[in-house]
Amino acid sequence: MQDNVNDKVEKSIRKKFHKQLFSRFAKAINEYKLLEEGDHIAVCISGGKDSMLMAKLFQELKKHNKFDFSLSFLVMDPGYNKVNRETLENNARLLNIPVTIFQTQIFDAVYEIEKSPCYLCARMRRGYLYNNAKKLGCNKIALGHHYDDVIETILMGMLYGAQIQTMMPKLHSTHFNGMELIRPMYLIREEDIIHWKDYNNLNFLQCACRFTDRVQVSGSDISSESKRIEVKNLIQKLKETNPYIEGNIFKSVENINLDTIIAYKENGVKHSFLERYK
């Protein structure tokens, strides 16, 4: 049965969802130059639909690669409960993904922190992933953020952070020399990931974070996840009257006109339009 499920999943990536998933995966890798010969990629798996699909897309790419590169499938357990840990391991076996799991206690470390626990958790996760990827001989870590994550981040930055920024397709690590972060799912729509998951009757972790059930206490920051849901709903509402809204948000950070910007930052230094005004 396990082989039958994995065969169906891989066939669906090659056939039914080739255009929506694999083609866009390959396009992002080519367009943003995410993969080079000799790379050793740590494919970071959280157990959710996005990262599990990313692992399968990398396996498919490996079958057709034009140059040599290596893959390690890396799972960080930040303190999952027994059910979530077993679900992740069972899905990895079902989909024939040879995962390497390492244990941390991040959930315990940040659980009592009221101010920005999600930010701290994300920072700690990233550090552990880089460190363990480097131990495996990897020079890049791959995260499963998709197109919808990108456009939601753009709006969140404007509405809640008073800044125009985006989730970049690749970044150099500031603390781990020679390491990069890549996002090969950058052009893949979330609705297509959900369609693929449902078509194959797959059940992944939804959200294993302890904070999703925690009630806001004494004026502490609203979870960044609740803000993301709010922005996701806003985009869907705007789409009702403008079907191009999602593409326009994405393209907005590709079409920034510095001649009409009051101020901007470059390498951490703020510049005003007055510097160039005559």
C-alpha positions in Angstrom: 0.0 0.0 0.0 2.8 2.4 0.9 4.4 1.9 -2.6 1.0 2.4 -4.3 0.4 5.7 -2.4 3.9 7.1 -3.2 3.6 6.0 -6.9 0.3 7.8 -7.2 1.7 10.9 -5.5 4.7 11.0 -7.8 2.6 10.3 -10.9 0.3 13.2 -10.0 3.3 15.6 -9.8 4.5 14.4 -13.3 1.1 14.4 -14.9 -2.0 16.1 -13.4 -0.2 18.8 -11.5 2.9 19.2 -13.6 2.0 22.7 -14.8 0.8 24.0 -11.5 3.5 22.5 -9.3 6.6 21.1 -11.0 6.8 23.6 -13.8 6.6 26.5 -11.4 9.1 24.9 -9.0 11.6 24.5 -11.9 10.8 28.1 -13.1 11.6 29.6 -9.7 14.9 27.6 -9.5 15.9 28.8 -12.9 14.6 32.4 -12.7 16.2 33.1 -9.3 19.2 30.9 -9.8 18.5 28.9 -6.6 20.5 25.7 -7.6 24.0 25.4 -8.8 26.2 22.4 -9.7 27.7 20.8 -6.6 25.1 22.2 -4.2 24.1 20.1 -1.2 20.6 21.2 -0.2 19.0 20.6 3.2 15.3 20.3 2.3 13.7 21.5 5.6 10.5 19.6 6.5 8.1 20.8 9.1 5.5 18.1 8.4 3.0 20.4 6.8 1.7 20.2 3.2 4.1 22.8 1.8 7.4 21.3 3.0 6.3 17.7 2.2 5.4 18.7 -1.3 8.7 20.5 -1.7 10.5 17.3 -0.7 8.7 15.4 -3.4 9.4 18.1 -6.0 13.1 18.0 -5.2 13.0 14.2 -5.6 11.4 14.6 -9.0 13.9 17.2 -10.0 16.8 14.9 -9.0 15.6 12.3 -11.4 15.9 14.8 -14.3 18.8 17.0 -13.1 21.1 18.4 -15.7 24.0 18.7 -13.2 25.0 17.1 -10.0 23.6 18.2 -6.7 22.8 16.5 -3.4 19.8 16.4 -1.1 19.3 15.8 2.6 15.8 15.9 4.1 16.1 17.6 7.4 13.4 17.6 10.1 13.6 19.7 13.3 11.4 18.5 16.1 10.8 21.7 18.2 8.9 19.8 20.8 6.0 18.2 19.0 3.6 16.1 20.9 3.6 12.3 20.3 0.7 12.4 17.8 2.3 15.1 15.7 5.7 13.4 15.7 4.2 10.1 14.7 2.2 11.7 11.9 5.3 13.4 10.5 7.3 10.1 10.6 4.4 8.1 9.1 4.0 10.5 6.2 7.8 10.5 5.5 7.7 6.7 5.2 4.5 6.8 3.1 6.0 9.2 0.7 9.5 7.6 0.7 11.3 10.6 2.0 14.4 9.6 3.9 14.3 12.2 6.7 17.0 13.0 9.3 15.3 14.2 12.5 17.0 16.2 15.2 15.4 17.2 18.6 15.2 20.6 20.1 13.1 22.2 23.0 12.2 25.4 21.2 8.5 25.2 22.2 9.5 25.0 25.9 12.0 27.8 25.6 9.5 30.3 24.1 6.2 29.2 25.6 6.2 31.6 28.5 7.3 34.6 26.5 4.4 37.0 25.9 6.0 39.5 23.6 6.6 38.3 20.0 7.0 34.5 20.8 6.5 33.7 17.1 9.3 35.9 16.0 11.7 34.4 18.6 10.6 30.9 17.7 11.2 31.5 14.0 14.7 32.9 14.7 15.6 29.9 16.9 14.3 27.5 14.3 16.3 29.1 11.5 19.5 28.9 13.6 19.0 25.3 14.5 18.3 24.4 10.8 21.4 26.2 9.6 23.6 24.6 12.2 22.4 21.1 11.6 22.4 21.5 7.8 26.1 22.6 8.0 26.8 19.5 10.1 25.4 17.4 7.2 27.7 19.2 4.8 25.0 21.3 3.2 25.6 24.8 1.8 21.9 25.7 1.4 18.7 25.2 3.3 15.4 25.1 1.4 12.2 26.4 3.0 8.6 25.7 1.7 7.2 29.2 1.5 4.9 29.7 -1.5 3.5 32.5 -3.7 0.7 33.3 -1.2 3.1 33.6 1.6 5.0 36.1 -0.4 2.1 38.4 -1.2 0.8 38.2 2.3 4.2 39.2 3.6 4.2 42.2 1.4 0.8 43.4 2.7 1.7 42.6 6.3 4.8 44.7 6.0 2.8 47.7 4.7 -0.2 47.4 7.1 1.6 46.3 10.3 5.3 47.2 9.8 5.0 50.5 7.9 7.5 49.3 5.3 7.7 47.9 1.8 9.6 44.6 1.8 9.1 41.1 0.6 10.1 37.5 1.4 13.2 37.0 -0.9 13.6 33.9 -3.1 17.1 33.5 -1.7 19.3 35.0 1.1 22.8 34.8 2.3 23.0 33.7 6.0 24.4 36.5 8.2 25.5 34.1 10.9 26.6 31.0 9.0 29.3 31.8 6.6 28.9 30.2 3.2 25.3 29.2 3.8 22.2 30.3 1.8 18.5 30.1 2.3 16.4 29.3 -0.8 12.6 29.3 -1.4 12.0 27.1 -4.5 8.2 27.1 -4.0 8.2 30.8 -4.6 5.9 30.7 -7.6 3.5 28.0 -6.5 0.0 28.9 -5.5 -1.3 27.5 -2.2 -4.6 26.5 -3.7 -2.7 24.1 -6.1 -0.9 22.6 -3.1 -4.2 22.0 -1.4 -5.7 20.5 -4.5 -2.7 18.1 -4.9 -3.0 17.1 -1.2 -6.7 16.4 -1.4 -6.4 14.6 -4.8 -4.0 12.2 -3.1 -5.9 11.9 0.1 -2.9 13.0 2.2 -3.2 14.3 5.7 -0.3 16.5 6.9 0.3 18.5 10.1 -1.9 21.6 10.1 -0.2 23.6 12.8 1.7 21.9 15.6 2.5 25.2 17.4 1.4 25.5 21.0 0.6 29.2 20.6 -2.4 28.6 18.3 -4.5 27.6 21.3 -3.2 30.2 23.7 -5.5 33.1 24.6 -4.1 36.6 24.4 -3.0 37.7 27.8 -2.6 41.1 29.4 -2.3 43.1 26.1 0.5 40.9 24.7 1.2 41.0 20.9 -1.4 39.4 18.6 0.1 36.3 17.0 1.8 37.0 13.6 -0.2 34.0 12.4 -3.5 35.7 13.2 -2.3 38.8 11.3 -1.5 36.6 8.3 -5.0 35.1 8.4 -6.4 38.6 8.5 -4.4 39.6 5.5 -5.2 36.4 3.6 -8.9 37.2 4.1 -8.4 40.8 3.0 -6.8 39.6 -0.2 -9.7 37.2 -0.9 -12.1 40.1 -0.3 -10.3 42.4 -2.7 -10.1 39.6 -5.3 -13.9 39.6 -5.5 -13.8 43.0 -7.3 -10.3 42.7 -8.8 -9.3 39.2 -10.1 -5.7 40.5 -10.7 -5.1 41.6 -7.2 -2.7 38.8 -6.2 -0.5 39.2 -9.3 -0.5 43.0 -8.8 0.7 42.7 -5.2 3.5 40.3 -6.3 4.6 42.5 -9.2 4.5 45.6 -7.0 7.9 44.7 -5.5 9.3 44.1 -8.9 8.3 47.5 -10.2 9.4 49.9 -7.5 10.1 53.3 -9.1 12.7 55.1 -6.9 11.9 58.4 -8.6 8.6 58.3 -6.7 9.9 57.1 -3.4 10.3 59.6 -0.5 12.9 57.4 1.3 14.4 54.0 1.0 17.0 51.9 2.8 20.1 50.3 1.2 22.5 48.1 3.2 20.8 49.4 6.4 21.4 53.1 5.5 18.3 55.3 5.0 18.4 57.6 1.9 16.0 60.5 1.2 14.7 61.7 -2.2 16.3 65.0 -1.3 19.8 63.6 -1.9 19.0 63.5 -5.6 16.5 66.3 -5.8 17.6 69.3 -8.0 
